[in-house]
């Protein structure tokens, strides 16, 4: 279906029998008129959305226009609307007030004119919101970590496959020069045959345990019940959600297992992805996983330190730990280590002078994450980091978390898509959710991939 046909069909879109509002861009940007640009809606406009996905992302690109935003916090919506309107006003040299705000993500998704959505919510909302968008035929980019459970992540992958929409995990690391240059060295065989890969992620949230907290009054600007969404009810406390009327501080939900799996999946989405890319195992899972770790206790209860060992069918191994943010590739002819953001260390100094020849693998010209997503929409080609890869990266990191919690080595059966002889570990592949704030078709879709009933 082309864009004009899709807009024609979606003009009568409804939610619960109610005709939804229509978004119509209010200005024309020279040769980039609205009907030649990709119209983007932002679902979630907090710290990451505004700083990374808007200011340093979509607002810098000429082939898209952000025309709608959604958040459960009205202050955050007003803040994001000002950022977007001010940016477009500066670009066109006049006034602009075209961005529309929606308190319900479904109203944004079903609004006429939306081509694509960027999901920048807390992690527990990633899959439900993205599945809603994909089933509605909208192209989808999703923040990392992709989800909070294997079943939700798998349901999302199958939704984008079925609908054929462009999709991408929103990690920028493949676009960083030092990272793709590292992969060029690995893929062109300078370090020989890979034997082991080591991955570290930063201890940003270690030692941040916070004990039980009292119930607090919910800020007037926050729809807290919708923020909880698919997670089960819990008394409001500022340390559970985010600081009111600011996007400058780290939100508390990043430390709570109800809403995220913690740093093991969060930063792992960046650096384990680089490792799997270099290993050429973006679509392959390990055959065994084992590890140890420690968890915070109290309202903040995510994992804060860990050591995980992955073994693959061909004998290649990967070690994953809390340390510095790096990936080290070890081969039978040498090694190379890339530490975020751009420190490259090598066993042979000549590696750093390497430039691929005409018949060798080159990643020069790799697009930024946002530009790559838009390019996938325009061309119909697969994004450089599609959600299927994001799913594999996410589940690889989640495997480590499950192995730590089980306290035993886990064996993965890729044919049966479950752990061998460990029903407790297989139960942890699922996460029951509250149905509130989800449409029936989304609930039914997620149920197809859930081995325990949704409540």
Backbone torsions as a table, in degrees:
resi	resn	phi	psi	omega
1	UNK	NA	126.9	177.5
2	UNK	-81.9	174.4	-172.1
3	UNK	-63.6	-42.8	-179.0
4	UNK	-63.3	-42.7	179.8
5	UNK	-64.8	-40.6	-179.6
6	UNK	-63.6	-43.8	179.8
7	UNK	-63.2	-38.8	178.9
8	UNK	-61.5	-44.9	-179.0
9	UNK	-69.1	-34.6	-174.8
10	UNK	-83.2	-5.6	-177.0
11	UNK	-64.7	-22.8	179.7
12	UNK	-102.8	18.1	-177.8
13	UNK	-61.0	138.9	179.6
14	UNK	-130.8	161.8	175.3
15	UNK	-132.6	111.2	-178.7
16	UNK	63.7	30.2	178.0
17	UNK	84.6	-1.1	-178.3
18	UNK	-101.2	129.8	177.2
19	UNK	-68.4	129.3	-174.8
20	UNK	-86.3	156.0	178.1
21	UNK	-64.8	152.0	-179.0
22	UNK	-104.3	136.3	175.2
23	UNK	-95.2	125.8	175.2
24	UNK	-126.9	114.0	179.3
25	UNK	-54.6	139.3	-170.8
26	UNK	-97.8	4.1	177.6
27	UNK	-148.1	163.3	178.0
28	UNK	-113.5	130.4	-176.0
29	UNK	-102.1	68.5	177.1
30	UNK	57.8	-131.2	-177.6
31	UNK	-68.2	-20.3	178.3
32	UNK	-92.2	60.3	178.4
33	UNK	-62.4	155.3	-177.1
34	UNK	-51.7	-35.0	-176.1
35	UNK	-78.0	-2.4	175.7
36	UNK	-113.2	3.7	179.2
37	UNK	-111.8	157.2	177.2
38	UNK	-85.1	120.7	-178.7
39	UNK	-86.2	121.8	-173.2
40	UNK	-111.7	137.6	171.9
41	UNK	-113.2	136.4	-179.1
42	UNK	-100.7	121.7	176.0
43	UNK	-106.5	106.0	-172.0
44	UNK	94.9	117.1	-177.3
45	UNK	-132.2	53.2	176.2
46	UNK	-91.5	-150.0	-173.5
47	UNK	-56.5	-53.6	-177.6
48	UNK	-66.4	-40.5	-177.1
49	UNK	-63.4	-46.0	-175.5
50	UNK	-74.2	-48.4	-174.4
51	UNK	-73.2	-46.2	-174.1
52	UNK	-95.8	-45.1	-170.8
53	UNK	-86.5	-24.2	176.9
54	UNK	-102.0	-69.8	-173.6
55	UNK	-58.6	-42.6	-178.8
56	UNK	-104.7	15.0	-177.4
57	UNK	-131.5	-104.7	-171.8
58	UNK	-61.1	-33.8	-177.1
59	UNK	-70.7	-10.7	178.1
60	UNK	-96.9	-3.4	-174.5
61	UNK	-104.9	138.8	-174.9
62	UNK	-85.4	-15.6	-175.2
63	UNK	-98.5	18.0	175.5
64	UNK	-145.6	164.2	175.2
65	UNK	-143.0	126.0	176.2
66	UNK	-81.9	113.0	-174.0
67	UNK	-113.6	-6.1	-178.4
68	UNK	-153.1	148.9	178.1
69	UNK	-136.6	155.3	177.4
70	UNK	-141.7	141.2	170.6
71	UNK	-161.3	155.6	176.8
72	UNK	-83.4	-5.6	179.2
73	UNK	-111.3	112.4	-175.0
74	UNK	-67.2	-31.1	176.7
75	UNK	-63.3	-42.8	179.5
76	UNK	-65.4	-36.7	176.5
77	UNK	-63.7	-44.2	179.9
78	UNK	-63.2	-39.7	178.8
79	UNK	-63.6	-46.5	-179.9
80	UNK	-66.5	-38.8	178.6
81	UNK	-59.7	-40.7	179.1
82	UNK	-65.9	-42.1	178.6
83	UNK	-60.0	-45.3	-178.0
84	UNK	-69.4	-48.8	-179.0
85	UNK	-62.1	-41.6	178.9
86	UNK	-63.9	-38.9	-179.5
87	UNK	-64.7	-46.9	-179.5
88	UNK	-70.5	-31.9	176.0
89	UNK	-63.5	-41.8	178.8
90	UNK	-66.1	-36.8	-179.2
91	UNK	-67.8	-37.7	-176.5
92	UNK	-97.0	-2.9	176.6
93	UNK	70.1	37.9	179.3
94	UNK	-163.4	-150.6	177.9
95	UNK	-96.8	151.4	177.0
96	UNK	-150.7	135.0	177.4
97	UNK	-147.1	39.0	-171.1
98	UNK	-84.6	-15.3	-176.8
99	UNK	-71.3	137.5	-179.5
100	UNK	-106.0	146.4	-177.6
101	UNK	-114.7	136.6	-179.2
102	UNK	-131.8	130.2	177.5
103	UNK	-79.1	-16.8	179.6
104	UNK	-118.2	121.4	-177.2
105	UNK	-58.1	-29.0	-178.1
106	UNK	-69.5	-35.5	177.4
107	UNK	-63.5	-39.0	177.1
108	UNK	-65.0	-48.0	-176.4
109	UNK	-59.0	-41.0	-175.3
110	UNK	-90.8	4.0	178.5
111	UNK	-73.1	139.8	179.0
112	UNK	-61.6	137.2	175.3
113	UNK	102.2	-17.0	179.0
114	UNK	-78.4	121.3	177.9
115	UNK	-95.8	-36.7	-172.6
116	UNK	-146.8	154.9	177.5
117	UNK	-127.0	148.8	173.4
118	UNK	-113.2	117.2	-178.1
119	UNK	-93.2	112.7	-178.6
120	UNK	-128.2	37.1	-178.9
121	UNK	-86.5	176.1	165.4
122	UNK	-56.7	155.6	-169.0
123	UNK	-57.9	-35.5	-175.0
124	UNK	-68.8	-14.4	177.0
125	UNK	-95.9	-10.7	-175.1
126	UNK	-54.4	-59.8	-175.0
127	UNK	-65.5	-48.3	-179.5
128	UNK	-58.1	-44.2	-179.7
129	UNK	-68.1	-41.8	-178.8
130	UNK	-68.0	-37.8	177.2
131	UNK	-64.1	-42.2	176.9
132	UNK	-57.2	-45.4	-179.7
133	UNK	-66.4	-45.4	-178.4
134	UNK	-62.4	-44.2	179.5
135	UNK	-65.1	-23.1	176.0
136	UNK	-86.2	1.4	177.9
137	UNK	84.0	17.6	-179.6
138	UNK	-96.0	141.0	175.0
139	UNK	-67.4	146.3	-168.7
140	UNK	-133.8	127.3	167.3
141	UNK	-116.6	135.1	-172.8
142	UNK	-126.2	132.9	175.5
143	UNK	-62.2	158.3	172.2
144	UNK	-90.2	158.2	-11.5
145	UNK	-67.5	151.9	-169.8
146	UNK	-59.6	-37.9	-173.8
147	UNK	-156.3	-165.0	175.4
148	UNK	-123.8	0.9	176.1
149	UNK	-158.1	155.4	178.3
150	UNK	-60.4	-43.4	-175.2
151	UNK	-64.4	-41.0	178.9
152	UNK	-66.9	-42.6	179.5
153	UNK	-62.9	-43.2	179.7
154	UNK	-64.5	-39.6	178.4
155	UNK	-61.4	-39.0	178.5
156	UNK	-65.5	-44.5	-179.5
157	UNK	-59.9	-43.1	-179.2
158	UNK	-69.1	-30.6	178.6
159	UNK	-67.6	-45.7	-179.5
160	UNK	-69.3	-31.3	176.5
161	UNK	-65.7	-47.9	-176.9
162	UNK	-62.2	-42.2	-176.4
163	UNK	-85.2	-16.0	177.5
164	UNK	69.8	25.9	-179.0
165	UNK	-85.1	150.6	174.1
166	UNK	-63.6	144.6	-176.1
167	UNK	-154.0	151.6	-179.8
168	UNK	-157.9	144.9	167.6
169	UNK	-81.6	134.9	-173.9
170	UNK	-90.1	72.7	171.3
171	UNK	-118.3	132.4	-175.2
172	UNK	-92.7	-3.0	-169.1
173	UNK	-65.4	-32.7	178.8
174	UNK	-65.4	-20.8	-178.1
175	UNK	-86.7	-10.8	-178.5
176	UNK	-77.2	129.1	-174.1
177	UNK	-50.6	-47.4	-174.7
178	UNK	-65.6	-28.7	-179.1
179	UNK	-77.4	-46.0	-179.3
180	UNK	-73.4	-25.2	173.8
181	UNK	-67.8	-37.4	175.3
182	UNK	-60.3	-44.8	-178.9
183	UNK	-67.5	-33.6	174.7
184	UNK	-57.9	-44.2	-179.5
185	UNK	-63.4	-41.8	179.9
186	UNK	-68.5	-49.1	-175.0
187	UNK	-69.3	-24.3	178.1
188	UNK	-92.2	8.0	168.3
189	UNK	80.5	16.2	-177.8
190	UNK	-65.3	-31.3	179.7
191	UNK	-96.9	8.0	178.1
192	UNK	80.4	-155.8	-179.6
193	UNK	-76.3	129.1	179.7
194	UNK	-64.0	137.6	176.6
195	UNK	-118.2	-35.5	-179.4
196	UNK	-155.8	149.6	176.6
197	UNK	-128.3	136.3	178.2
198	UNK	-116.1	134.6	-177.9
199	UNK	-128.1	132.6	174.3
200	UNK	-123.6	146.8	173.0
201	UNK	-128.0	152.8	-173.7
202	UNK	-71.8	153.1	178.6
203	UNK	-91.2	51.8	-174.4
204	UNK	-59.4	-35.7	-173.8
205	UNK	-111.8	9.3	-179.8
206	UNK	-67.7	147.1	178.9
207	UNK	70.4	19.7	-175.8
208	UNK	-107.8	27.1	-178.3
209	UNK	-59.3	142.4	179.2
210	UNK	-136.1	124.0	-176.9
211	UNK	-69.0	-176.2	179.3
212	UNK	-54.7	143.1	-176.7
213	UNK	-122.9	149.0	-179.0
214	UNK	-74.9	157.0	174.1
215	UNK	-67.0	139.7	-178.8
216	UNK	-123.7	164.0	176.5
217	UNK	-70.3	134.3	-179.2
218	UNK	-74.2	129.3	176.9
219	UNK	-57.4	142.4	-176.1
220	UNK	-61.6	-29.4	-176.8
221	UNK	-81.2	-6.1	-174.1
222	UNK	-107.0	124.1	169.9
223	UNK	-86.2	85.9	-171.2
224	UNK	-66.7	-37.1	179.8
225	UNK	-62.8	-39.6	178.3
226	UNK	-73.1	-31.8	175.6
227	UNK	-61.2	-45.1	175.7
228	UNK	-60.0	-41.8	172.7
229	UNK	51.7	-115.3	-175.2
230	UNK	-76.0	-14.8	177.4
231	UNK	-80.2	161.0	-177.3
232	UNK	-77.9	154.1	-176.2
233	UNK	-56.8	144.8	176.7
234	UNK	-152.6	146.6	-180.0
235	UNK	-61.5	140.0	-179.1
236	UNK	-70.6	135.8	168.0
237	UNK	-147.5	141.8	-176.2
238	UNK	-57.9	-30.1	-179.2
239	UNK	-76.3	-8.3	176.8
240	UNK	-88.1	-26.0	-171.7
241	UNK	-115.8	-103.4	177.9
242	UNK	-151.1	159.4	179.3
243	UNK	-66.3	134.9	-178.4
244	UNK	-65.7	144.1	170.5
245	UNK	54.1	39.1	172.1
246	UNK	-158.2	152.7	172.5
247	UNK	-123.5	16.2	-174.6
248	UNK	-90.2	-13.4	-175.7
249	UNK	-108.9	155.1	177.1
250	UNK	-71.2	130.0	-178.8
251	UNK	-73.2	149.7	-179.4
252	UNK	-66.3	-28.2	-175.7
253	UNK	-60.9	-21.7	178.6
254	UNK	-63.7	-9.7	-177.4
255	UNK	-115.0	9.8	-173.4
256	UNK	-121.6	124.5	-172.9
257	UNK	-66.1	-18.4	176.5
258	UNK	-64.9	-23.8	-171.1
259	UNK	-121.6	-7.4	-178.0
260	UNK	-162.2	161.7	174.2
261	UNK	-94.4	-1.7	177.6
262	UNK	95.0	-170.7	-174.6
263	UNK	-63.7	-25.3	-178.4
264	UNK	-61.8	-33.9	175.8
265	UNK	-99.2	-27.8	-175.4
266	UNK	-67.6	-67.6	176.7
267	UNK	-71.3	-25.9	176.7
268	UNK	-58.9	-29.6	178.2
269	UNK	-60.0	-29.8	177.0
270	UNK	-81.0	-58.1	-165.4
271	UNK	-87.8	-32.6	172.1
272	UNK	-67.2	-32.4	174.5
273	UNK	-60.6	-45.3	178.7
274	UNK	-61.6	-41.3	179.4
275	UNK	-61.5	-48.6	-178.4
276	UNK	-66.8	-34.7	175.4
277	UNK	-60.7	-50.0	179.5
278	UNK	-63.5	-34.9	180.0
279	UNK	-78.5	-9.1	-174.7
280	UNK	59.8	41.7	179.3
281	UNK	-126.8	37.1	179.8
282	UNK	-63.6	-25.1	-178.4
283	UNK	-118.4	20.8	-177.9
284	UNK	-125.3	141.3	178.0
285	UNK	-107.0	152.7	177.8
286	UNK	-67.2	157.9	178.9
287	UNK	-90.2	-19.1	175.7
288	UNK	-150.0	150.2	-178.3
289	UNK	-141.6	136.3	173.9
290	UNK	-145.4	156.0	-179.7
291	UNK	-178.4	171.6	176.3
292	UNK	-134.1	157.5	179.4
293	UNK	-172.3	171.3	178.1
294	UNK	-127.1	148.7	-175.8
295	UNK	-120.4	146.4	170.4
296	UNK	-68.4	158.5	179.5
297	UNK	-127.2	138.1	-177.4
298	UNK	121.7	-154.9	177.9
299	UNK	-65.2	-35.5	172.6
300	UNK	-92.3	114.8	-168.1
301	UNK	-138.4	20.2	179.6
302	UNK	-79.6	169.4	179.7
303	UNK	-67.6	137.8	-176.8
304	UNK	-120.7	-11.7	171.8
305	UNK	-153.3	147.8	-178.3
306	UNK	-163.4	157.8	170.9
307	UNK	-135.8	121.7	-177.5
308	UNK	-128.7	140.2	175.5
309	UNK	-119.3	125.5	177.0
310	UNK	-110.6	138.3	175.5
311	UNK	-122.0	134.6	-179.2
312	UNK	-107.2	163.1	-173.7
313	UNK	-59.9	-29.7	-178.4
314	UNK	-89.3	5.3	178.4
315	UNK	96.9	-12.2	178.1
316	UNK	-67.1	141.9	-180.0
317	UNK	-122.9	157.2	176.0
318	UNK	-137.2	128.3	174.0
319	UNK	-102.6	134.6	-174.7
320	UNK	-133.2	129.8	-173.9
321	UNK	-152.5	162.6	167.5
322	UNK	-77.6	124.1	-176.6
323	UNK	-164.9	-127.5	168.9
324	UNK	-97.9	160.1	179.3
325	UNK	-78.7	99.5	-176.8
326	UNK	-151.0	165.3	167.4
327	UNK	-134.8	130.3	177.7
328	UNK	-120.7	121.7	178.1
329	UNK	-100.3	124.6	-179.1
330	UNK	-114.2	124.7	179.8
331	UNK	-123.0	178.2	-178.7
332	UNK	-80.6	-0.7	177.2
333	UNK	-123.3	4.6	180.0
334	UNK	153.3	-171.3	-179.4
335	UNK	-148.1	160.3	174.7
336	UNK	-143.4	138.5	-179.1
337	UNK	-127.6	128.6	176.7
338	UNK	-114.8	121.3	178.3
339	UNK	-110.3	128.8	-178.9
340	UNK	-60.2	136.0	6.5
341	UNK	-91.0	-25.5	-171.5
342	UNK	-154.4	19.9	-178.7
343	UNK	-87.2	115.4	-179.7
344	UNK	-108.6	126.1	175.6
345	UNK	-120.7	143.1	-174.5
346	UNK	-141.1	158.0	175.4
347	UNK	-78.2	-23.9	-179.2
348	UNK	-129.9	115.9	-177.1
349	UNK	-56.5	-22.9	-179.0
350	UNK	-68.6	-20.8	177.9
351	UNK	-57.7	-36.6	-174.9
352	UNK	-71.7	-14.9	178.3
353	UNK	-97.9	3.1	-173.4
354	UNK	-72.7	135.8	171.6
355	UNK	-131.2	126.0	-178.2
356	UNK	-59.1	141.4	176.2
357	UNK	-79.8	179.4	-175.4
358	UNK	-63.2	-25.5	-179.2
359	UNK	-106.4	15.8	-179.0
360	UNK	-109.8	167.7	-178.2
361	UNK	-74.6	129.0	178.6
362	UNK	-132.8	137.7	176.6
363	UNK	-114.1	16.3	176.3
364	UNK	-63.0	138.2	-178.8
365	UNK	89.6	8.4	177.4
366	UNK	-57.8	130.4	-178.6
367	UNK	-74.7	157.8	172.0
368	UNK	-65.9	164.4	-176.9
369	UNK	-58.3	-44.6	-179.0
370	UNK	-68.9	-43.8	179.3
371	UNK	-63.5	-36.5	178.7
372	UNK	-65.7	-41.0	177.1
373	UNK	-61.0	-46.8	179.7
374	UNK	-65.6	-36.7	178.1
375	UNK	-63.4	-37.9	177.8
376	UNK	-64.4	-37.2	177.5
377	UNK	-66.3	-45.4	-176.0
378	UNK	-68.1	-36.0	-172.6
379	UNK	-101.0	-19.5	-174.3
380	UNK	77.8	5.7	179.0
381	UNK	-88.6	159.0	179.9
382	UNK	-66.6	139.2	176.5
383	UNK	-66.0	162.2	-178.2
384	UNK	-67.5	-28.8	174.9
385	UNK	-133.5	74.9	-178.1
386	UNK	-66.3	164.9	-178.0
387	UNK	-61.9	-25.7	177.4
388	UNK	-63.5	-39.1	174.2
389	UNK	-68.8	-42.3	177.1
390	UNK	-57.9	-38.0	177.4
391	UNK	-64.0	-43.2	-179.4
392	UNK	-65.9	-41.1	177.2
393	UNK	-63.5	-48.4	-179.0
394	UNK	-59.1	-47.5	-176.0
395	UNK	-68.9	-32.4	175.3
396	UNK	-58.7	-45.8	179.2
397	UNK	-68.7	-38.8	179.1
398	UNK	-64.4	-36.7	175.6
399	UNK	-53.7	-43.2	179.0
400	UNK	-61.5	-43.2	179.1
401	UNK	-62.9	-43.4	-179.7
402	UNK	-65.4	-41.4	179.1
403	UNK	-61.9	-40.1	178.4
404	UNK	-63.7	-44.8	-179.5
405	UNK	-66.7	-33.0	179.4
406	UNK	-79.9	-21.7	179.1
407	UNK	67.6	29.9	-178.7
408	UNK	-152.9	162.6	174.8
409	UNK	-73.5	132.9	179.8
410	UNK	-107.0	139.7	175.9
411	UNK	-109.0	129.3	-177.8
412	UNK	-101.0	132.6	176.5
413	UNK	-103.7	104.1	-174.6
414	UNK	-73.3	-21.8	177.4
415	UNK	-75.8	-44.0	-179.3
416	UNK	-86.2	-11.1	-177.5
417	UNK	55.1	50.7	176.3
418	UNK	-161.3	165.3	175.8
419	UNK	-74.8	145.7	-179.9
420	UNK	-80.3	128.8	170.9
421	UNK	54.5	39.2	177.1
422	UNK	-149.5	86.0	-177.2
423	UNK	-66.0	-32.7	179.6
424	UNK	-64.1	-43.4	177.9
425	UNK	-64.9	-39.3	179.6
426	UNK	-65.7	-34.0	175.6
427	UNK	-61.0	-33.6	-178.2
428	UNK	-75.6	-3.6	173.8
429	UNK	-73.6	-17.3	-175.7
430	UNK	-110.4	159.9	172.7
431	UNK	-146.2	107.5	178.0
432	UNK	-59.6	148.7	-179.0
433	UNK	-133.4	156.7	171.4
434	UNK	-73.4	137.9	-177.8
435	UNK	-80.3	-15.1	-176.2
436	UNK	-60.2	141.5	179.9
437	UNK	77.0	7.7	175.5
438	UNK	-115.8	141.0	175.2
439	UNK	-75.3	155.5	-174.5
440	UNK	-58.2	-40.2	-178.0
441	UNK	-65.0	-33.0	178.3
442	UNK	-72.1	-41.4	176.9
443	UNK	-60.2	-46.7	-179.8
444	UNK	-62.4	-39.2	-179.9
445	UNK	-65.1	-46.2	-178.9
446	UNK	-65.5	-31.7	178.6
447	UNK	-62.5	-28.1	-179.8
448	UNK	-63.0	-25.9	-174.6
449	UNK	-112.2	8.4	-177.4
450	UNK	-107.9	127.0	-178.6
451	UNK	-89.2	-3.8	173.9
452	UNK	-128.0	147.0	-175.2
453	UNK	-61.5	143.7	171.4
454	UNK	-75.9	140.8	-179.6
455	UNK	-115.4	NA	NA
